[in-house]
Amino acid sequence: MKPFLHVFILTFCSVALFAACRDNCPAFPDHLVDYYPYQLGDTLKFTNQKNDTVMDFVIIEWRKDKDHTIPWGTDCACGSEYTFRTSLYDGIGIRVTISALTESTTYLFVHFNIGESHFSIRNADGKLDSLPFGNPIVFEDTTRRIVVVYGQGITEIQDKTTDYLWTQK
């Protein structure tokens, strides 16, 4: 009888462990996509303040997570993402990922990479409702300043090294 009890306990613990790490994750919230309201194939056009040069960024990768299930045996971090990536223009590409990690509390991150500038912010209150990052969002470091307006996307890119301001066309 003891071997049966050992096998039963071992089987029960294994099933409980795998079941604990299997979770249904929600889709990425639709209203948050409007921080960057782009689709695959869209062209983002920016012109400088002299209106003599245009930068075009074409969306070549676009993904918004739908409802999904975490496979058994993973790290149990339930989350969803919205990501887009553009083609390169003079060595400058744009990659943006918004991540919503939904373990016990919801955390929302924006990772924004443009050229050599990398930005990452997290919302302060842990809520996904309304505009969790505010409006507008301003990303800034020593070389660039980028403004994102809800419903419009990226509206300004300032190159601080040349003092050029590129605005959405």
VEXGUMI-393643 format. One line per 4 residues: number of its first residue (from 1); for each residue z negated, y, x of N, C-alpha, C, CB. Coordinates in Angstrom, 2 decimals. Atoms other than C-alpha are relative to their C-alpha. Last residue first. Glycine has a CB too. Layout:
<nodes>
NUM	Z Y X Z Y X Z Y X Z Y X ~ ... .
</nodes>
This chain:
<nodes>
169	-1.20 -0.65 0.51 41.54 65.22 3.24 0.32 -0.49 -1.38 1.18 -0.22 0.92 ~ -0.78 0.89 0.85 38.01 64.39 4.28 1.17 0.76 -0.60 -0.86 -0.61 -1.10 ~ 0.42 0.09 1.40 36.81 66.75 6.97 0.96 -0.89 -0.76 -0.07 1.39 -0.66 ~ -1.03 0.67 0.78 36.95 66.56 10.77 -0.51 -0.15 -1.42 0.37 -1.40 0.62 .
165	0.49 0.47 1.29 34.83 69.07 12.67 1.18 -0.57 -0.77 -0.70 1.14 -0.81 ~ -0.97 0.13 1.07 35.65 69.52 16.33 -0.68 -0.53 -1.25 1.16 -0.92 0.42 ~ 0.32 -0.90 1.10 32.87 70.75 18.60 1.08 0.01 -1.08 -0.20 1.40 0.53 ~ -1.13 -0.94 0.06 34.50 68.89 21.52 -0.23 1.10 -1.03 1.29 -0.74 -0.33 .
161	-0.45 -0.25 -1.37 31.37 66.94 22.57 1.16 1.00 0.04 0.42 -1.30 0.67 ~ 0.80 -1.04 -0.63 29.77 67.32 19.14 0.45 0.31 1.42 -1.46 -0.40 0.00 ~ 0.09 0.42 -1.39 32.54 65.39 17.37 -0.72 1.11 0.75 1.42 -0.29 0.62 ~ 0.00 -1.05 -1.01 31.85 66.12 13.71 -0.14 -0.63 1.38 -1.14 1.03 -0.26 .
157	0.30 0.60 -1.30 32.87 63.64 11.04 0.09 1.13 1.01 0.99 -1.20 0.36 ~ -0.12 -0.76 -1.25 32.73 64.90 7.48 -0.31 -0.89 1.19 -0.93 1.22 -0.02 ~ -0.66 -1.28 0.26 33.25 63.54 3.95 0.20 0.83 1.26 -0.80 0.80 -1.00 ~ 0.13 -0.84 -1.19 32.49 59.84 4.38 0.78 1.28 -0.24 0.53 -0.75 1.29 .
153	-0.05 0.69 -1.28 32.15 58.29 0.93 -0.20 0.97 1.14 1.31 -0.73 0.16 ~ -1.15 -0.47 -0.78 33.02 60.27 -2.20 0.15 -0.74 1.32 -0.13 1.47 0.27 ~ -1.18 -0.10 0.86 30.79 58.78 -4.92 1.25 0.47 0.73 -0.28 0.93 -1.12 ~ -0.08 1.04 1.02 27.61 59.44 -2.94 1.20 0.25 -0.92 -1.31 -0.06 -0.83 .
149	0.37 -0.51 1.32 28.32 61.83 -0.08 0.23 -1.11 -1.02 0.84 1.28 -0.37 ~ -0.44 0.91 1.06 28.31 60.59 3.52 -0.52 0.54 -1.32 -0.49 -1.47 0.26 ~ 0.57 -0.27 1.32 28.08 63.10 6.37 0.64 -0.95 -1.01 0.21 1.49 -0.41 ~ -0.82 0.56 1.07 28.64 62.10 10.00 -0.72 0.23 -1.31 0.28 -1.52 0.22 .
145	0.71 -0.26 1.26 27.36 64.00 13.04 0.93 -0.46 -1.09 -0.41 1.54 -0.17 ~ -0.66 -0.09 1.30 28.45 62.80 16.45 -0.96 0.35 -1.11 0.69 -1.31 -0.33 ~ -1.46 -0.17 -0.08 27.72 62.97 20.20 0.69 0.20 -1.34 0.60 -1.18 0.66 ~ -0.39 -1.05 -0.93 23.95 63.52 20.53 1.51 0.25 0.04 -0.48 -0.34 1.38 .
141	0.53 0.27 -1.33 23.08 61.60 17.38 0.52 1.09 0.93 0.41 -1.44 0.51 ~ -0.21 -0.93 -1.10 23.47 62.27 13.68 -0.61 -0.55 1.28 -0.61 1.37 -0.33 ~ 0.23 0.78 -1.22 23.90 60.37 10.44 0.28 0.92 1.17 0.90 -1.30 0.05 ~ -0.50 -0.60 -1.24 23.55 62.59 7.37 -0.41 -0.90 1.16 -0.53 1.46 0.19 .
137	0.61 0.64 -1.16 23.25 60.91 3.96 0.62 0.67 1.21 0.23 -1.58 0.01 ~ -0.81 0.87 -0.85 24.09 63.24 1.07 -0.86 -0.71 1.05 1.11 0.80 0.69 ~ -1.39 -0.45 0.09 22.51 62.33 -1.26 0.06 1.45 0.47 0.56 -0.14 -1.45 ~ -0.21 -1.40 0.29 19.35 60.28 -0.98 1.48 0.33 -0.05 -0.70 0.87 1.03 .
133	-0.09 -0.72 -1.27 19.06 56.95 0.77 0.12 1.49 -0.21 1.17 -0.51 0.81 ~ 1.12 0.29 -0.89 17.77 54.98 -2.25 0.05 0.70 1.35 -0.07 -1.46 0.22 ~ -0.59 -0.23 -1.32 20.13 56.69 -4.70 -1.08 -0.19 1.07 0.63 1.42 0.10 ~ -0.60 -1.32 -0.21 19.29 55.35 -8.19 0.62 0.11 1.39 -1.04 1.10 -0.19 .
129	-0.48 -0.80 1.12 17.46 52.02 -8.03 0.50 1.36 0.46 -1.10 0.17 -1.04 ~ -1.46 -0.04 0.04 17.34 49.74 -5.01 0.53 0.91 -1.08 0.54 -1.39 -0.19 ~ -0.59 0.16 1.33 13.69 50.34 -4.19 1.51 0.11 0.07 -0.57 1.05 -0.98 ~ -0.27 1.40 0.30 11.93 49.72 -0.87 0.59 -0.24 -1.37 -1.24 -0.77 0.12 .
125	0.86 0.51 1.07 10.38 53.21 -0.76 0.28 -1.45 -0.38 0.15 0.85 -1.20 ~ 1.44 -0.11 -0.20 11.62 54.47 2.60 -0.83 -0.74 -1.05 -0.39 1.44 0.00 ~ 0.60 -0.84 1.04 15.22 53.37 2.70 -1.52 -0.09 0.07 0.50 -0.41 -1.39 ~ 0.58 0.85 1.04 16.24 52.01 6.05 -0.60 0.90 -1.06 -1.08 -0.98 0.59 .
121	1.10 -0.59 0.77 18.55 53.70 8.52 -0.49 -1.00 -1.02 0.44 1.32 -0.68 ~ 0.61 0.96 0.90 20.81 52.47 11.32 -1.15 0.72 -0.71 -0.50 -1.27 0.75 ~ 1.08 -0.55 0.82 23.26 54.48 13.37 -0.56 -1.11 -0.87 0.51 1.20 -0.87 ~ 0.55 1.04 0.87 25.55 53.46 16.22 -1.22 0.58 -0.71 -0.38 -1.28 0.83 .
117	1.21 -0.41 0.71 27.81 55.93 18.01 -0.43 -1.10 -0.97 0.24 1.34 -0.76 ~ 1.18 0.34 -0.80 30.26 54.56 20.60 -1.31 0.39 -0.69 0.07 0.67 1.35 ~ -0.20 -0.14 -1.43 33.18 54.52 18.19 -1.22 -0.47 0.76 0.32 1.44 0.36 ~ -1.28 -0.69 -0.16 31.81 54.71 14.68 0.17 0.27 1.49 0.06 1.34 -0.85 .
113	-0.52 -0.08 -1.36 29.08 52.26 13.72 1.32 0.75 -0.03 0.18 -1.40 0.63 ~ -1.23 -0.78 -0.05 26.99 52.59 10.55 0.41 0.11 1.46 -0.18 1.42 -0.66 ~ -0.41 0.03 -1.40 24.23 50.12 9.68 1.38 0.64 0.04 0.02 -1.47 0.60 ~ -1.39 -0.38 -0.24 22.66 50.97 6.34 0.20 -0.04 1.51 0.34 1.42 -0.60 .
109	-0.39 -0.57 -1.28 19.51 49.06 5.45 1.44 0.46 -0.05 -0.21 -1.01 1.13 ~ -1.42 -0.33 -0.01 17.85 48.28 2.14 0.30 0.72 1.29 0.40 0.87 -1.24 ~ -0.29 -0.97 -1.05 14.54 46.51 1.95 1.49 0.23 0.03 -0.53 -0.48 1.40 ~ -1.39 -0.31 -0.28 13.37 44.74 -1.17 0.09 1.07 1.07 0.73 0.45 -1.28 .
105	-0.29 -1.39 0.31 9.91 43.27 -1.10 1.46 0.25 0.33 -0.94 0.98 0.79 ~ 1.02 -0.39 0.97 8.92 39.61 -1.25 0.18 1.45 -0.43 -1.41 -0.21 0.59 ~ 1.03 1.03 -0.12 12.20 38.45 0.27 -1.09 0.35 -0.99 -0.56 -0.09 1.48 ~ 0.88 0.11 1.17 15.10 40.54 -0.97 -0.98 -1.15 0.16 0.83 -0.18 -1.27 .
101	0.77 1.21 -0.24 17.06 41.84 1.98 -1.08 -0.09 -1.06 -0.63 0.00 1.43 ~ 1.16 0.03 0.89 19.66 44.35 0.82 -0.71 -1.33 0.22 0.43 0.19 -1.51 ~ 0.66 1.27 0.23 22.11 45.07 3.62 -1.18 0.18 -0.93 -0.45 -0.63 1.31 ~ 1.22 -0.29 0.75 24.59 47.94 3.77 -0.60 -1.36 -0.34 0.27 0.88 -1.31 .
97	0.62 1.11 0.73 27.12 47.35 6.52 -1.23 0.55 -0.70 -0.38 -1.18 0.96 ~ 1.21 -0.31 0.76 29.51 49.99 7.83 -0.49 -1.27 -0.68 0.26 1.13 -1.06 ~ 0.52 1.22 0.61 32.14 49.64 10.53 -1.31 0.37 -0.67 -0.19 -1.15 1.05 ~ 1.19 -0.16 0.83 34.30 52.59 11.54 -0.39 -1.38 -0.53 0.24 1.01 -1.18 .
93	-0.05 0.78 1.23 36.74 52.51 14.40 -1.27 0.24 -0.77 0.19 -1.51 0.29 ~ 1.11 -0.21 0.94 37.35 55.02 17.16 0.24 -0.86 -1.23 -0.14 1.52 -0.39 ~ 1.22 0.65 -0.46 39.47 53.97 20.15 -1.19 0.19 -0.92 -0.35 0.49 1.33 ~ 0.42 -0.54 -1.31 42.17 56.52 19.42 -1.32 -0.60 0.46 -0.12 1.52 -0.06 .
89	-0.76 -1.23 -0.19 42.28 55.35 15.80 -0.50 0.61 1.29 -0.15 0.99 -1.23 ~ 0.38 -0.95 -1.05 41.15 51.78 15.24 0.92 1.21 0.00 0.02 -0.67 1.36 ~ -0.83 0.13 -1.18 41.52 49.95 11.97 -0.43 1.05 1.01 1.50 0.14 -0.35 ~ -1.30 -0.68 -0.02 38.63 50.13 9.59 0.78 -0.39 1.25 -0.18 1.52 -0.06 .
85	-0.39 -0.32 -1.38 35.71 47.86 8.74 1.39 0.60 -0.05 -0.03 -1.27 0.92 ~ -1.42 -0.28 -0.20 33.86 47.40 5.46 0.23 0.37 1.45 0.48 1.13 -0.93 ~ -0.49 -0.33 -1.33 30.63 45.68 4.54 1.46 0.43 -0.08 -0.15 -1.20 0.96 ~ -1.28 -0.65 0.24 28.48 45.27 1.43 0.47 0.48 1.37 -0.11 1.21 -1.07 .
81	-0.56 -1.06 -0.81 25.65 42.83 1.89 1.28 0.56 -0.60 0.27 -0.50 1.40 ~ -1.42 -0.17 0.30 23.27 40.49 0.10 0.49 1.23 0.76 0.25 0.15 -1.53 ~ -0.53 -1.36 -0.06 19.88 39.07 0.91 1.46 0.04 -0.38 -0.19 0.57 1.39 ~ -0.98 -0.22 1.05 17.59 36.08 0.77 0.48 1.45 0.07 -0.60 -0.32 -1.40 .
77	-0.15 -1.43 0.21 15.85 35.23 4.01 1.13 0.24 -1.01 0.28 0.75 1.34 ~ 0.51 -0.45 1.29 14.88 31.55 3.64 0.10 1.51 -0.24 -1.42 -0.41 -0.12 ~ 1.22 -0.77 -0.23 15.39 30.69 7.33 -0.57 0.66 -1.26 0.26 1.04 1.02 ~ -0.23 -1.26 -0.69 17.87 27.92 6.54 -1.32 0.77 0.09 1.08 0.85 -0.72 .
73	0.26 0.09 -1.43 17.13 24.24 5.78 0.29 1.29 0.76 0.81 -1.09 0.57 ~ 1.26 0.61 -0.42 18.72 24.16 2.36 -0.10 0.03 1.52 -0.12 -1.45 -0.52 ~ 0.01 1.45 -0.22 21.59 26.53 1.75 -1.38 -0.50 0.44 1.05 -0.39 1.04 ~ 0.27 0.30 -1.41 20.92 30.02 0.39 -0.04 -1.52 0.16 -1.35 0.66 0.48 .
69	1.18 0.81 -0.24 22.53 30.40 -3.01 -0.14 -0.23 1.49 0.07 -1.35 -0.76 ~ -0.19 1.15 -0.88 24.95 33.13 -3.96 -1.34 -0.72 0.20 0.59 0.44 1.36 ~ 1.15 0.90 0.10 25.51 35.91 -6.47 0.27 -1.21 0.89 -0.26 -0.44 -1.48 ~ 0.26 0.35 1.40 28.36 38.04 -5.12 -1.29 -0.81 -0.04 1.20 -0.81 -0.63 .
65	0.56 1.30 0.39 28.45 39.67 -1.72 -0.19 -0.10 -1.50 -1.32 -0.23 0.70 ~ 1.21 -0.28 0.77 30.74 42.66 -1.24 -0.51 -1.34 -0.50 0.26 1.00 -1.20 ~ 0.71 1.12 0.62 33.39 42.38 1.46 -1.24 0.51 -0.72 -0.40 -1.06 1.06 ~ 0.87 -0.50 1.07 36.08 44.63 2.91 -0.66 -1.20 -0.65 0.79 0.85 -1.06 .
61	0.93 1.05 0.40 38.15 44.26 6.08 -0.96 0.60 -1.01 -0.78 -0.59 1.23 ~ -0.66 1.29 -0.26 41.26 46.22 7.06 -0.92 -1.18 -0.32 0.44 -0.07 1.45 ~ 0.99 1.06 0.23 40.25 49.60 5.60 0.72 -1.34 0.15 -0.67 0.13 -1.43 ~ -0.40 0.93 1.06 42.75 52.01 7.17 -1.06 -1.09 -0.12 1.41 -0.62 0.28 .
57	0.70 1.27 -0.17 41.39 54.99 9.14 0.40 -0.89 -1.18 -1.57 0.20 0.08 ~ -0.09 0.97 1.09 43.73 57.96 9.46 -0.76 -1.26 0.39 1.47 -0.33 -0.34 ~ 0.45 1.34 -0.38 42.90 60.94 11.65 0.08 -0.88 -1.23 -1.47 0.02 0.59 ~ 0.54 0.88 1.03 44.98 64.07 11.02 -0.44 -1.30 0.64 1.05 -0.27 -1.12 .
53	0.07 1.40 -0.39 45.66 66.94 13.41 -0.67 -0.80 -1.11 -0.75 -0.17 1.35 ~ -1.21 0.38 -0.72 46.81 70.52 12.77 0.02 -1.46 0.45 0.16 0.89 1.20 ~ -0.95 0.62 0.92 44.39 71.63 10.06 1.31 -0.40 0.68 0.28 0.95 -1.16 ~ -1.24 -0.76 -0.18 42.61 73.88 12.56 1.11 -0.52 -0.92 0.46 -0.08 1.47 .
49	0.16 -1.34 0.59 39.30 72.56 11.20 1.23 0.87 0.20 -1.22 0.68 0.59 ~ 0.90 -0.87 -0.74 40.35 68.97 11.86 -0.01 1.40 -0.59 0.40 0.05 1.48 ~ -0.72 -1.00 -0.75 41.84 66.65 9.24 -0.99 0.91 0.72 0.93 0.83 -0.93 ~ 0.82 -1.13 -0.42 40.45 63.40 7.91 0.88 0.96 0.78 -1.22 -0.47 0.85 .
45	-0.69 -1.06 -0.73 42.21 60.68 5.96 -0.95 1.15 0.28 1.24 0.49 -0.77 ~ 0.90 -1.14 -0.06 40.58 57.40 4.89 0.66 1.04 0.88 -1.44 -0.40 0.53 ~ -0.09 -0.81 -1.22 43.29 54.92 3.98 -0.93 1.19 -0.13 1.46 0.47 0.25 ~ 0.13 -1.46 0.15 42.54 52.21 1.41 0.14 0.68 1.36 -1.37 0.37 -0.64 .
41	-1.29 -0.68 -0.05 43.86 48.71 2.20 -0.06 1.51 -0.18 0.89 -0.57 -1.04 ~ -0.88 0.51 -1.04 40.73 46.84 1.10 1.36 0.70 -0.07 0.16 -1.53 -0.12 ~ -0.52 1.34 0.23 38.71 49.03 -1.23 0.86 -0.40 1.19 0.81 -0.06 -1.33 ~ -1.30 0.37 -0.56 36.55 52.10 -0.73 0.37 -1.42 -0.39 -0.01 0.14 1.52 .
37	-0.82 0.54 1.09 33.72 53.74 -2.66 1.43 -0.34 0.46 0.06 1.01 -1.15 ~ -1.28 0.17 -0.70 31.32 54.09 0.32 0.98 -0.61 -1.00 -0.15 -0.90 1.30 ~ 0.21 -0.78 -1.22 28.04 55.39 -1.15 1.29 -0.02 0.83 -1.20 -0.56 0.83 ~ -0.54 -1.35 0.13 29.56 54.10 -4.39 -0.42 0.94 1.13 -0.42 0.58 -1.30 .
33	-1.33 -0.01 -0.63 28.85 50.52 -3.27 0.57 1.41 -0.03 0.95 -1.00 -0.72 ~ 0.16 -0.40 -1.39 25.20 51.20 -4.15 1.33 0.01 0.76 -0.97 -0.93 0.69 ~ 0.13 -1.46 -0.12 25.96 51.23 -7.89 -0.17 0.45 1.46 -1.19 0.48 -0.82 ~ -1.25 -0.75 0.15 27.35 47.69 -7.77 -0.16 1.50 0.25 0.55 -0.21 -1.38 .
29	-0.01 -0.90 1.16 24.14 46.09 -6.45 1.25 0.89 -0.05 -1.26 0.87 0.01 ~ 0.29 -1.34 -0.49 24.97 43.30 -3.92 0.11 0.97 -1.17 0.96 0.40 1.17 ~ -1.17 -0.69 -0.55 24.87 40.05 -5.83 -0.43 1.36 0.54 1.10 0.17 -1.08 ~ -0.81 -0.83 0.90 21.52 38.36 -6.32 1.21 0.58 0.73 -0.85 1.13 -0.58 .
25	0.02 -1.40 -0.41 20.24 35.51 -4.16 0.90 0.81 -0.92 0.46 0.14 1.47 ~ -1.15 -0.68 0.57 19.36 32.10 -5.54 -0.12 1.47 0.33 0.10 -0.22 -1.54 ~ 0.29 -1.11 0.90 16.95 30.36 -3.22 1.31 0.56 -0.54 -0.82 1.10 0.72 ~ -1.20 -0.15 0.81 16.73 27.16 -1.22 -0.29 1.06 -1.05 0.44 -1.36 -0.66 .
21	-0.96 -0.87 -0.68 14.10 27.46 1.48 1.31 0.15 -0.76 0.27 -0.53 1.38 ~ 0.59 -1.32 -0.18 11.21 26.12 -0.62 0.99 0.97 0.63 -1.25 -0.10 0.86 ~ -0.09 -0.73 1.27 13.35 23.21 -1.80 -0.55 1.41 0.15 -0.74 -0.74 -1.11 ~ -1.39 -0.40 0.24 13.85 22.05 1.78 0.15 0.79 -1.28 0.90 -1.22 -0.04 .
17	-0.41 -0.93 -1.06 10.12 22.09 2.53 1.43 0.49 -0.24 -0.11 -0.67 1.37 ~ 0.64 -1.29 0.26 9.19 20.53 -0.81 0.42 1.04 1.03 -1.53 -0.15 0.00 ~ -0.67 -0.60 1.15 11.71 17.72 -0.31 -0.58 1.38 -0.30 -0.12 -0.91 -1.24 ~ -1.37 -0.36 -0.42 10.37 17.00 3.16 0.76 0.68 -1.13 0.77 -1.25 0.47 .
13	0.09 -1.19 -0.86 6.74 17.11 1.99 1.38 0.46 0.45 -0.88 -0.30 1.23 ~ 0.39 -1.15 0.82 7.45 14.70 -0.89 -0.03 1.29 0.82 -1.37 -0.26 -0.64 ~ -1.15 -0.37 0.84 9.34 12.29 1.38 -0.32 1.23 -0.83 0.40 -1.18 -0.92 ~ -1.03 -0.54 -0.88 6.53 12.25 3.97 1.22 0.47 -0.80 0.42 -1.05 1.04 .
9	0.47 -1.32 -0.44 3.88 11.81 1.27 1.04 0.66 0.89 -1.35 -0.11 0.75 ~ 0.00 -0.90 1.14 5.81 8.95 -0.37 -0.40 1.41 0.42 -0.94 -0.52 -1.09 ~ -1.41 -0.30 0.28 6.53 7.26 2.97 0.09 0.99 -1.16 0.80 -1.29 -0.33 ~ -0.48 -0.83 -1.11 2.83 7.46 3.93 1.46 0.44 -0.25 -0.11 -0.76 1.33 .
5	0.61 -1.32 0.15 1.74 6.15 0.52 0.49 0.95 1.08 -1.53 -0.11 0.04 ~ -0.65 -0.64 1.14 4.19 3.23 0.72 -0.52 1.43 -0.19 -0.21 -0.82 -1.28 ~ -1.33 -0.47 -0.42 2.93 2.38 4.21 0.74 0.70 -1.15 0.84 -1.19 0.52 ~ 0.05 -1.17 -0.86 -0.69 2.39 2.89 1.39 0.44 0.46 -0.88 -0.28 1.20 .
1	0.00 -1.20 0.81 0.00 0.00 0.00 0.00 1.27 0.86 -1.21 0.00 -0.93 .
</nodes>
